[in-house]
Amino acid sequence: MKSYPRYIISCLKASLLLLFFISINSFGQSKKLWMLEGENAYAKKDYASAAYYYAKVLDDTTILETFVLPYEAQMVNLRIKNLIKVPELKLKNPFKKDSASVANSSDTTKKPKADFKPMNSIDYVYYKLGHSYFLNSDYNHAAKIFKVCVERNSYPDARFYHALSLMSVKKHKEALDEFEAFVTSNPDNDSLKKVAQKKEASCYFALDSMTNVRRAVKVKMMDTLIFNKGTSNFAPMYYLSPNKIIFTSARRNGVVNDPEKQDSKYLCDLYYSECLDSIWQRPVNFGRPVNSALHEGAGYVTPDDVMLFTRWSDANREETFIYMAKMTDGKFFEAFKLNQNVNVAGYKSMQPFVNFDGTRLFFSSNRPGGLGGFDIWCSVIDENGFIGPAKNLGAPINTPGDEVSPFFHAVSSTLYFSSNGLPGMGGLDVFKSYFNSDDSVYTFPKNMGGPVNSSKDDAYFIMERTQQRGFFASDRKDCENGHCYNIYEFVNEPIHFDISGYVFDAQTNDPIEGALVTIRDVHGEDEPFFVISDDKGYYFSELKPDKEYFMKAQKNKYFADAASVATKGKSETTHFEQDFFLNKIPDSEIEIEGIEYDFDKATLRPKSKENLDKIVDLLNLNDNLSIMINSHTDSRGSDDYNLRLSQARAQSCVDYLISKGIKKDRLIAKGWGETDPLIKQDAIDQMVPKSEEFEAAHQKNRRTAFKVVGETDINIINKTK
């Protein structure tokens, strides 16, 4: 093997090392140039180029670890698309020329180079790359890069943008989790936190739209001869019947004071039309004194022939008031303005609606005390017709935006209204919220979606009791003046409700064939009906709307299992699922824990009655069973005494069950005294007298239990009711 002199080898090593450092230095300078190119492109909003250069900087993270930014960076917020705030870089120091930049660039006079201080450059470049992708609408790449930022725990706002990117690629579940994580982290950026909270709601809406079975809805604009004639038509409302409609319209031949100075084409009046033989008749103007030379609209007529409506004037657009006009024999008395409980000077109160039983007045107002903009308010109407002080419905109905045109559907106990402050499709959208009368709480509003809602304003939604059809107003159709409402009709696909599930053995999870599933209307308006599970334990049944059902599954030799389901308040087709798990009836007795008596007596203590109430529930559910109540004593005391005492105690339990409605022939009282101990006397004799173990053994023997001793065939007992 040929050998070289040591000095030659040393020279070769030195040359290689020099080349390595030169290449490293050259590569580092390239990184700096790519960084500057990326910054320049980002500043010019050329986000595609910026992403390209930032990505090149990230090609070699080993070099980047030692690379620092060419200037000190400070984050500031700029509004993008009027909603989302994204970070931008602001240079603190003047740009300076740099010899390295000059040597490696053909346009050195425009290359920024400033004083700098070390910072985590990898995190910074990832963050800017993510924004470059996002602002270039490349959301898939943006989501991947912001995910890296989140994992590196670099910039607190990165999680928000990660969520926003996920939402943009329709990964709403993942986006929702990220938004929630961002909100709950208590970020310093309050603006982004508020936006994140709104975006959470949008994610819920999107998920709901994708997962729920929605009815097919057909929407059509009403004709231009009856309803949609003139410059604007809106606020349809039932006039005591689904076949009679009040609506607001600005059209010729309306009510004016001076035809020379006023054009009714631009003044709103109240009209009504009736549907006879499926044909809507020529609309009738209510005339004076309801209509006047001012604007009138959004009317509602109560069963007591009282009309509530809105009146406003072009001369003072800051005020709008609700008026009332009483009617007798088809003629109205002079209308009068409602008092300060509803109308507040200097503000707008409008769009009145009275619920079905006439006890609540809903309306929209921007009066003081709201959450912002127009809110939905409610006043109690007493038995004399007096309208009490208005109360703001609050969240979640009202928002800092506008909530208008309330309509309460009595059958489904659902409030419909329009809002631009909740996640929607654009402008005012129609929402619905179920009202739980038990605790007086409204559920979170749900967007009605398309085709009822559009990217424009959609409001004044009403629906008949059967929920099959209804009306609303929308400005979705372009018009000459750019913003005018028309009245639309919608027809729903019929609502269907059904329930299905399986009946299982609770211990083995095996399906139970031939189980009887009873479905009973809790209000007793309908007869109960029955379903038998098949060989796979499966059952299915249709349900009626606006009902609350009690359900139970039974099978001989098993204890029954119960559940409940309600179609009341449901305004969409719903497929309920309910499984049942049945426990086998044991051959042995079952202890009733917590049964206590007074000393040397058979008197039940209050705690005992509470525990016996559970047996009442068991027997009511299992109405085919008969039981024996067994009472036991310990071995202390004479045999005869213990037998008498235990029999009396067992009878006390039976008497209590009978007092709770359990039939006497289903109950047997049996006192066993000390004849059937759980712990034998021989074992007790081996224990230390009066020790904890000794007393616990006697306590275990002093027990009350029950045993199933009779069972009627479930198919007979239920079908005879």
C-alpha positions as a printed Julia matrix, in Angstrom:
721×3 Matrix{Float64}:
    0.0     0.0    0.0
    1.35    3.37  -1.04
    2.06    5.79   1.79
    2.1     9.58   1.7
    4.22   11.93   3.72
    2.53   13.21   6.86
    2.61   16.83   5.75
    0.65   15.93   2.57
   -2.01   14.13   4.65
   -2.22   17.12   6.97
   -2.69   19.46   4.01
   -5.45   17.25   2.59
   -7.29   17.21   5.92
   -7.02   20.96   6.24
   -8.33   21.45   2.7
  -11.32   19.16   3.27
  -12.15   20.87   6.54
  -11.93   24.26   4.86
  -14.25   23.13   2.06
  -16.72   21.83   4.63
  -16.86   25.12   6.5
  -17.1    27.06   3.23
  -20.06   24.9    2.15
  -21.69   25.28   5.54
  -21.22   29.04   5.42
  -22.48   29.23   1.84
  -25.53   27.12   2.72
  -26.22   29.31   5.73
  -26.08   32.4    3.55
  -28.55   30.77   1.17
  -30.89   30.19   4.06
  -30.64   33.83   4.95
  -31.44   34.87   1.39
  -34.42   32.51   1.22
  -35.62   33.94   4.5
  -35.36   37.5    3.18
  -37.12   36.53  -0.04
  -39.91   34.96   1.99
  -40.26   38.06   4.16
  -40.39   40.34   1.13
  -42.99   38.17  -0.58
  -45.1    38.02   2.59
  -44.97   41.8    2.97
  -46.17   42.17  -0.63
  -48.98   39.65   0.1
  -47.48   37.25  -2.44
  -48.24   34.37  -0.13
  -47.55   31.59  -2.65
  -43.97   32.8   -3.11
  -43.58   33.39   0.6
  -44.61   29.79   1.31
  -42.09   28.56  -1.27
  -39.16   30.39   0.33
  -40.15   29.62   3.93
  -40.37   25.94   2.99
  -36.86   26.09   1.51
  -35.57   27.59   4.76
  -37.03   24.61   6.62
  -35.32   22.09   4.32
  -32.38   21.74   6.72
  -33.29   22.16  10.37
  -29.73   21.41  11.5
  -28.43   24.58   9.88
  -31.58   26.44  10.96
  -30.95   25.68  14.62
  -27.91   28.02  14.44
  -29.59   30.55  12.18
  -31.03   33.73  13.63
  -33.43   36.23  12.13
  -31.83   39.24  10.42
  -33.8    41.64  12.64
  -35.85   41.76  15.81
  -39.48   40.89  15.13
  -42.6    42.15  16.88
  -46.11   40.73  16.36
  -48.94   43.11  15.56
  -52.53   42.42  14.47
  -54.11   43.42  11.19
  -57.74   42.71  10.3
  -58.21   40.25   7.47
  -61.65   39.78   5.9
  -63.13   41.92   8.69
  -63.04   39.04  11.11
  -59.82   37.11  11.52
  -56.73   38.8   12.9
  -53.46   37.42  11.59
  -49.94   38.35  12.61
  -47.71   40.58  10.52
  -44.07   41.48  11.04
  -43.03   44.97  11.89
  -39.38   46.04  11.58
  -38.07   48.11  14.45
  -34.73   49.14  12.92
  -33.89   50.62   9.49
  -32.74   48.18   6.85
  -28.99   48.05   6.29
  -26.95   46.69   3.45
  -25.0    43.55   4.16
  -21.88   42.48   2.3
  -22.96   38.86   2.22
  -26.28   39.86   0.73
  -24.59   42.03  -1.86
  -22.32   39.23  -2.9
  -25.16   36.76  -3.35
  -27.93   38.86  -4.84
  -28.49   40.75  -8.05
  -30.86   43.21  -6.31
  -28.95   44.01  -3.15
  -30.3    47.52  -2.7
  -33.73   46.08  -1.91
  -32.63   43.34   0.44
  -33.41   44.14   4.1
  -30.71   43.56   6.63
  -31.03   44.91  10.12
  -29.65   44.47  13.59
  -30.84   41.22  15.12
  -30.93   39.26  18.33
  -31.11   35.48  18.71
  -34.55   33.86  18.87
  -36.14   30.48  18.07
  -36.01   30.77  14.3
  -37.48   27.32  13.57
  -40.72   28.16  15.37
  -40.89   31.54  13.69
  -40.49   30.11  10.17
  -43.07   27.39  10.81
  -45.49   30.04  12.02
  -44.96   32.29   8.98
  -45.15   29.32   6.62
  -48.48   28.3    8.14
  -49.89   31.79   7.61
  -48.57   31.9    4.06
  -50.4    28.67   3.24
  -53.54   29.86   5.02
  -53.66   33.26   3.31
  -53.1    31.54  -0.02
  -56.16   29.34   0.74
  -53.99   26.23   0.85
  -55.74   24.98   3.96
  -54.53   21.39   3.86
  -50.89   22.46   4.05
  -51.75   25.2    6.56
  -53.35   22.64   8.87
  -50.25   20.42   8.76
  -47.85   23.29   9.49
  -49.95   24.82  12.29
  -50.21   21.36  13.83
  -46.39   21.36  14.04
  -46.55   24.78  15.73
  -49.05   23.45  18.25
  -46.92   20.4   18.97
  -43.84   22.58  19.42
  -45.86   24.82  21.78
  -44.33   27.87  20.18
  -46.99   30.49  19.43
  -50.21   30.49  21.54
  -52.32   31.62  18.58
  -51.15   28.7   16.43
  -53.88   26.44  17.84
  -56.54   28.91  16.71
  -55.21   28.93  13.15
  -54.83   25.17  13.2
  -58.52   24.92  14.09
  -59.46   27.45  11.44
  -57.53   25.52   8.81
  -59.19   22.25   9.84
  -62.59   23.89   9.62
  -61.78   25.11   6.11
  -61.15   21.54   4.96
  -64.42   20.38   6.58
  -62.78   18.53   9.48
  -65.28   20.1   11.84
  -64.94   17.62  14.71
  -61.16   18.08  14.91
  -61.59   21.84  14.46
  -64.13   21.96  17.28
  -61.71   20.2   19.64
  -58.94   22.66  18.75
  -61.17   25.72  19.14
  -62.28   24.45  22.54
  -58.68   23.83  23.59
  -57.77   27.35  22.48
  -60.68   29.0   24.3
  -60.08   27.09  27.53
  -56.37   27.98  27.51
  -57.31   31.58  28.43
  -55.4    33.2   25.57
  -54.18   36.78  25.84
  -55.74   37.62  22.48
  -59.36   38.35  23.44
  -60.33   39.06  19.84
  -59.29   35.61  18.68
  -60.97   34.05  21.7
  -64.3    35.62  20.79
  -63.94   34.53  17.18
  -63.04   31.0   18.32
  -66.21   30.81  20.4
  -68.29   31.8   17.39
  -66.46   29.3   15.22
  -67.25   26.56  17.75
  -70.92   27.21  17.17
  -70.35   27.1   13.42
  -68.68   23.71  13.8
  -71.64   22.41  15.77
  -73.98   23.64  13.07
  -71.91   22.03  10.33
  -71.7    18.72  12.2
  -75.41   18.78  12.87
  -76.14   19.49   9.22
  -74.02   16.53   8.14
  -75.2    13.95  10.67
  -78.9    14.64  11.14
  -81.52   13.26   8.82
  -83.26   16.28   7.41
  -86.64   16.46   5.82
  -86.9    17.4    2.2
  -88.2    20.97   2.05
  -89.68   22.53  -1.04
  -89.63   26.32  -1.2
  -91.36   28.52  -3.75
  -91.96   32.24  -4.02
  -95.62   33.15  -3.82
  -97.34   34.66  -6.86
  -96.83   38.28  -7.88
 -100.55   39.02  -8.16
 -101.7    38.31  -4.59
  -98.73   38.3   -2.23
  -95.62   39.61  -3.96
  -96.94   42.67  -5.72
  -95.41   46.12  -5.36
  -92.04   47.06  -3.93
  -91.91   44.96  -0.75
  -93.9    42.12   0.84
  -93.13   40.49   4.16
  -94.32   39.43   7.64
  -96.81   36.67   6.77
  -98.86   35.61   9.8
 -101.84   33.29  10.27
 -105.13   35.09  10.71
 -106.84   32.67  13.15
 -106.58   29.92  10.5
 -103.9    28.34   8.28
 -106.06   29.27   5.31
 -106.07   32.98   6.1
 -102.92   35.09   6.06
 -102.1    38.61   7.21
  -99.11   40.13   5.48
  -97.38   43.47   4.99
  -97.08   45.03   1.55
  -96.03   48.3   -0.06
  -98.07   48.61  -3.27
 -100.29   50.98  -5.15
 -103.77   51.91  -3.9
 -102.75   51.79  -0.26
 -103.85   54.19   2.47
 -102.44   57.74   2.13
 -103.49   61.21   3.3
 -102.38   63.21   0.28
 -102.08   61.32  -3.04
 -100.28   64.3   -4.54
  -97.48   64.13  -1.99
  -97.5    60.47  -0.98
  -97.03   57.36  -3.1
  -98.52   54.25  -1.48
  -96.07   52.22  -3.54
  -93.51   53.05  -0.89
  -95.76   52.89   2.2
  -96.38   49.62   4.04
  -99.97   48.56   4.82
 -101.5    45.46   6.37
 -103.44   43.13   4.05
 -105.08   39.74   4.34
 -105.94   36.98   1.92
 -107.97   33.8    2.29
 -107.42   30.47   0.55
 -110.65   29.06  -0.87
 -110.62   25.81  -2.85
 -106.81   25.94  -2.94
 -106.82   29.43  -4.48
 -105.66   32.51  -2.61
 -108.16   35.29  -3.03
 -107.56   38.94  -3.92
 -105.86   40.62  -0.95
 -107.9    43.01   1.19
 -106.42   46.15   2.71
 -107.48   46.46   6.35
 -108.02   50.15   5.72
 -108.42   52.76   8.42
 -108.04   52.98  11.36
 -105.47   50.14  11.29
 -103.66   51.44   8.23
 -102.72   55.1    8.0
 -100.5    57.44   6.06
  -97.59   56.01   8.05
  -96.09   52.54   7.77
  -97.94   49.56   9.29
  -96.73   45.98   9.29
  -96.1    42.69  11.08
  -99.65   42.22  12.36
 -101.1    39.54  14.6
 -104.77   38.93  15.51
 -105.64   37.13  18.76
 -108.68   34.82  19.18
 -110.26   37.7   21.15
 -110.29   39.87  17.99
 -107.43   42.08  19.09
 -104.88   43.09  16.48
 -101.3    43.93  17.44
  -99.12   45.5   14.78
  -96.07   47.69  14.2
  -96.26   51.34  13.12
  -93.4    53.61  12.1
  -92.72   56.81  10.19
  -90.11   57.89   7.65
  -89.9    61.19   9.51
  -88.39   59.51  12.59
  -86.55   56.31  11.82
  -85.22   56.03  15.37
  -88.62   55.01  16.76
  -90.97   52.13  15.97
  -93.88   51.2   18.22
  -96.35   48.36  18.69
 -100.02   49.34  18.49
 -103.22   47.58  19.46
 -106.61   47.78  17.76
 -109.74   45.99  19.03
 -112.29   44.63  16.61
 -116.06   44.1   16.89
 -118.2    42.6   14.12
 -115.34   42.88  11.68
 -114.71   46.57  12.38
 -111.72   47.99  14.24
 -111.74   50.7   16.83
 -109.04   53.38  16.74
 -105.61   51.89  17.37
 -103.58   52.98  20.37
  -99.91   52.63  21.24
  -98.95   50.15  23.97
  -97.45   51.63  27.12
  -93.82   51.75  28.28
  -93.89   48.08  29.28
  -93.48   47.39  25.57
  -92.65   50.67  23.83
  -89.74   52.87  24.91
  -89.36   56.39  23.54
  -86.37   56.76  21.25
  -86.17   53.02  20.49
  -87.85   50.44  18.29
  -90.32   47.77  19.38
  -91.82   45.7   16.59
  -93.08   42.35  15.25
  -95.54   41.31  18.01
  -96.63   37.7   18.44
  -98.94   36.21  21.1
  -98.63   32.55  22.05
 -101.46   30.06  21.63
 -103.02   30.42  25.09
 -102.72   34.21  25.06
 -100.44   34.47  28.08
  -97.23   35.76  26.47
  -96.43   38.6   24.09
  -93.19   38.15  22.17
  -91.64   41.02  20.24
  -88.31   42.36  18.99
  -86.75   45.55  20.31
  -83.46   47.41  20.6
  -84.58   48.97  23.89
  -82.07   49.34  26.75
  -81.24   46.27  28.79
  -80.62   43.91  25.89
  -77.54   42.01  24.77
  -76.94   44.26  21.77
  -78.82   45.22  18.61
  -82.37   43.88  18.47
  -83.33   41.2   21.0
  -86.39   39.02  21.55
  -88.43   40.2   24.56
  -91.45   38.73  26.29
  -94.25   40.24  28.38
  -96.75   38.31  30.49
 -100.42   38.93  29.65
 -102.71   38.47  32.65
 -106.29   37.18  32.6
 -107.59   40.74  32.16
 -105.45   41.33  29.09
 -102.95   43.6   30.88
  -99.48   43.38  29.33
  -96.78   43.35  31.98
  -93.18   44.61  31.87
  -91.04   43.12  29.13
  -88.29   40.65  29.99
  -85.31   39.96  27.77
  -85.12   36.26  26.84
  -81.35   36.45  27.25
  -78.84   33.93  25.99
  -78.8    31.61  24.16
  -81.64   33.19  22.18
  -80.25   36.72  22.11
  -76.75   37.72  21.03
  -74.8    40.96  20.47
  -76.27   40.84  16.94
  -79.92   41.21  15.9
  -82.74   38.81  16.79
  -86.1    39.54  15.16
  -89.51   38.18  14.06
  -90.39   35.75  16.9
  -92.95   32.97  16.3
  -93.81   30.37  18.95
  -95.08   27.03  17.63
  -97.32   25.73  20.41
  -97.55   22.07  19.37
  -93.78   21.51  19.32
  -93.08   24.1   22.05
  -90.51   25.7   19.76
  -89.53   29.33  19.33
  -88.65   30.35  15.78
  -86.84   33.62  15.13
  -84.21   35.16  12.88
  -80.7    36.21  13.88
  -77.5    37.48  12.38
  -75.59   36.99  15.62
  -75.54   33.18  15.52
  -73.61   30.94  13.1
  -75.49   30.94   9.84
  -75.42   31.1    6.08
  -75.32   34.88   5.83
  -77.51   37.84   6.79
  -80.5    37.01   8.95
  -81.1    33.26   9.24
  -84.1    31.47  10.7
  -83.36   29.55  13.92
  -85.41   27.37  16.23
  -85.12   26.67  19.95
  -87.14   24.17  21.96
  -88.64   25.53  25.16
  -88.58   23.16  28.14
  -91.59   24.27  30.16
  -90.52   22.22  33.2
  -87.5    24.41  33.9
  -88.35   27.37  31.63
  -85.17   27.02  29.59
  -84.61   27.39  25.86
  -82.24   25.02  24.11
  -79.35   26.37  22.06
  -80.82   27.74  18.8
  -80.5    25.53  15.74
  -80.1    26.95  12.25
  -82.89   25.82   9.91
  -80.41   25.54   7.05
  -81.27   25.64   3.37
  -83.46   26.02   1.49
  -85.26   28.12   4.11
  -82.1    30.1    4.8
  -79.93   31.72   2.16
  -76.95   34.03   1.99
  -79.36   36.97   2.24
  -81.9    37.95   4.93
  -84.53   35.35   5.85
  -87.13   36.15   8.51
  -90.81   36.11   9.55
  -90.95   32.32   9.64
  -94.34   30.76  10.53
  -95.57   27.16  10.4
  -98.94   25.49  10.81
  -99.65   23.14  13.71
  -98.96   19.95  11.71
  -95.53   21.31  10.72
  -96.24   20.39   7.12
  -96.15   23.82   5.56
  -95.63   27.47   6.33
  -94.35   30.82   5.1
  -91.4    33.16   5.52
  -90.0    36.3    3.92
  -86.64   36.71   2.19
  -84.76   39.22   0.06
  -82.81   36.46  -1.73
  -84.24   37.45  -5.08
  -82.57   40.47  -6.65
  -84.82   43.46  -7.1
  -84.64   46.88  -8.69
  -83.85   48.68  -5.45
  -81.32   46.1   -4.27
  -83.08   45.08  -1.06
  -86.71   44.04  -1.01
  -88.55   41.2    0.68
  -90.81   38.65  -0.95
  -93.04   36.06   0.68
  -92.18   32.38   0.22
  -94.08   29.22   0.98
  -92.41   25.99   2.08
  -93.75   22.45   2.2
  -92.09   19.87   4.44
  -91.75   16.21   3.81
  -93.96   14.49   6.43
  -92.28   14.0    9.8
  -91.7    10.4   10.84
  -90.81    9.05  14.24
  -89.83    5.5   15.06
  -87.93    3.55  17.67
  -85.89    0.4   17.48
  -83.43   -1.57  19.55
  -82.5    -4.89  21.06
  -83.4    -6.81  24.2
  -80.45   -8.53  25.89
  -79.75  -10.79  28.82
  -77.96   -8.42  31.22
  -75.5   -11.1   32.41
  -74.59  -12.82  29.14
  -75.43  -10.07  26.6
  -77.23  -12.73  24.58
  -80.28  -11.48  22.63
  -83.67  -12.39  24.09
  -86.26  -13.65  21.64
  -89.95  -13.14  22.36
  -89.55  -10.28  24.81
  -92.61   -8.06  25.09
  -91.9    -4.34  24.6
  -94.76   -2.18  25.88
  -95.03    1.43  24.67
  -97.48    3.53  26.64
  -98.56    7.17  26.28
  -97.8     8.69  29.7
 -100.8    11.04  29.43
 -103.19    8.18  28.64
 -104.55    9.77  25.47
 -103.74    6.68  23.37
 -104.02    2.97  24.08
 -100.71    1.22  24.8
  -99.24   -0.93  22.04
  -96.9    -3.9   22.09
  -93.97   -5.22  20.08
  -92.34   -8.66  20.29
  -88.56   -9.01  19.83
  -87.43  -11.37  17.06
  -84.88  -14.17  17.19
  -82.09  -11.56  17.28
  -83.72   -9.65  20.12
  -84.65   -6.81  17.72
  -87.83   -4.74  17.88
  -89.18   -1.79  15.88
  -92.21    0.48  16.12
  -93.43    3.76  14.7
  -94.3     6.59  17.09
  -96.74    9.49  16.94
  -95.65   13.15  17.05
  -96.09   15.35  20.13
  -96.11   12.4   22.54
  -94.26   11.3   25.67
  -93.89    7.55  26.0
  -93.04    5.14  28.8
  -91.46    1.9   27.61
  -90.62   -1.4   29.21
  -89.32   -4.76  28.05
  -90.43   -7.97  29.76
  -89.78  -11.67  29.5
  -90.87  -14.44  31.83
  -88.18  -15.45  34.35
  -86.62  -11.98  33.99
  -87.04   -8.66  35.77
  -88.3    -5.96  33.39
  -86.26   -2.99  32.19
  -87.76    0.46  31.52
  -87.03    3.59  29.5
  -88.76    6.71  28.19
  -88.81    8.56  24.89
  -90.53   11.75  23.71
  -91.47   13.01  20.27
  -92.84   16.17  21.85
  -90.8    19.18  20.81
  -89.31   17.35  17.83
  -89.71   19.15  14.53
  -87.66   16.81  12.35
  -87.85   13.15  11.43
  -86.15   11.24  14.24
  -85.14    7.59  14.56
  -84.85    6.73  18.24
  -82.76    3.83  19.52
  -83.31    2.12  22.86
  -81.84   -1.18  24.07
  -83.05   -3.11  27.1
  -81.07   -5.34  29.47
  -83.03   -7.86  31.54
  -81.77   -9.53  34.72
  -82.79  -13.1   35.45
  -84.99  -13.66  38.51
  -82.95  -15.68  41.04
  -84.35  -18.73  42.79
  -83.07  -17.45  46.13
  -84.31  -14.46  48.1
  -83.02  -10.93  47.49
  -82.12   -8.83  50.51
  -83.79   -5.43  50.89
  -81.01   -3.33  52.33
  -81.64   -0.65  54.92
  -84.86   -2.0   56.46
  -84.81   -0.83  60.09
  -87.32   -1.14  62.93
  -87.69    0.36  66.37
  -86.2    -1.82  69.11
  -88.37   -4.8   70.01
  -91.06   -3.52  67.61
  -92.35   -4.04  64.08
  -92.67   -0.29  63.41
  -90.94    0.79  60.2
  -88.54    3.67  60.46
  -88.6     6.45  57.79
  -85.41    5.1   56.22
  -87.08    1.71  55.83
  -89.99    3.24  53.95
  -87.6     4.94  51.53
  -86.04    1.59  50.69
  -89.42   -0.13  50.41
  -90.4     2.49  47.86
  -87.84    0.86  45.57
  -89.78   -2.4   45.91
  -92.96   -0.49  45.01
  -91.26    0.7   41.82
  -90.05   -2.83  41.09
  -93.53   -4.3   41.49
  -95.17   -1.56  39.43
  -92.71   -2.23  36.63
  -93.0    -6.01  36.99
  -96.77   -6.14  37.3
  -96.78   -9.85  36.5
  -94.86  -10.86  39.62
  -95.95  -11.88  43.12
  -93.45  -11.83  45.96
  -92.99  -13.05  49.5
  -91.56  -10.62  52.04
  -89.26  -12.58  54.34
  -88.21  -11.24  57.75
  -85.38  -12.84  59.75
  -84.0   -12.35  63.25
  -80.75  -13.36  64.88
  -80.49  -16.18  67.36
  -80.74  -14.06  70.48
  -84.14  -14.42  72.15
  -86.56  -17.32  72.31
  -87.67  -19.15  69.18
  -91.35  -18.27  69.67
  -90.59  -14.63  70.33
  -88.39  -14.34  67.26
  -91.01  -15.98  65.05
  -93.75  -13.6   66.25
  -91.53  -10.54  65.89
  -90.3   -11.47  62.4
  -93.85  -12.22  61.22
  -95.03   -8.83  62.49
  -92.15   -7.08  60.77
  -92.79   -8.88  57.47
  -96.45   -7.9   57.72
  -95.48   -4.26  58.34
  -93.62   -4.3   55.03
  -96.56   -5.87  53.21
  -98.98   -3.35  54.72
  -96.76   -0.49  53.55
  -96.6    -1.88  50.01
 -100.39   -2.23  49.95
 -100.73    1.39  51.1
  -98.68    2.36  48.03
 -101.12    0.68  45.66
  -99.71   -2.83  45.31
 -102.5    -5.39  45.19
 -102.82   -7.55  48.27
 -102.99  -10.82  46.31
  -99.47  -10.2   44.98
  -97.92  -10.12  48.45
  -97.16  -12.71  51.13
  -95.68  -11.93  54.56
  -93.47  -14.59  56.1
  -91.56  -14.43  59.4
  -88.72  -16.94  59.73
  -87.4   -15.96  63.13
  -83.96  -17.43  63.58
  -84.65  -20.58  61.54
  -82.86  -19.54  58.32
  -79.65  -17.72  59.23
  -77.09  -16.71  56.64
  -74.31  -17.36  59.15
  -74.82  -20.55  61.1
  -74.8   -20.57  64.9
  -71.79  -22.91  64.99
  -69.73  -20.27  63.17
  -70.93  -17.52  65.48
  -70.05  -19.58  68.55
  -66.44  -19.59  67.39
  -66.31  -15.78  67.51
  -65.36  -13.57  70.44
  -68.61  -12.41  72.11
  -69.54   -8.77  71.45
  -66.63   -8.32  69.06
  -67.14   -6.47  65.77
  -67.14   -9.76  63.91
  -69.67  -11.22  66.34
  -72.08   -8.27  66.08
  -71.69   -8.13  62.27
  -72.7   -11.79  62.0
  -75.87  -11.22  64.03
  -76.64   -8.1   61.98
  -76.32  -10.07  58.76
  -78.83  -12.61  60.06
  -81.26   -9.83  61.03
  -82.49   -9.07  57.53
  -85.56   -8.41  55.41
  -85.66   -9.88  51.9
  -88.08  -10.78  49.17
  -88.45  -13.72  46.85
  -90.45  -14.04  43.63
  -93.05  -16.75  44.22
  -95.47  -16.17  41.36
  -95.32  -15.07  37.74
  -98.19  -14.44  35.32
  -97.5   -14.81  31.62
  -96.57  -11.32  30.36
  -98.5   -11.7   27.13
 -101.7   -12.26  29.1
 -101.33   -9.59  31.78
 -100.54   -6.8   29.31
 -103.06   -7.64  26.62
 -105.93   -7.68  29.1
 -105.29   -4.06  30.14
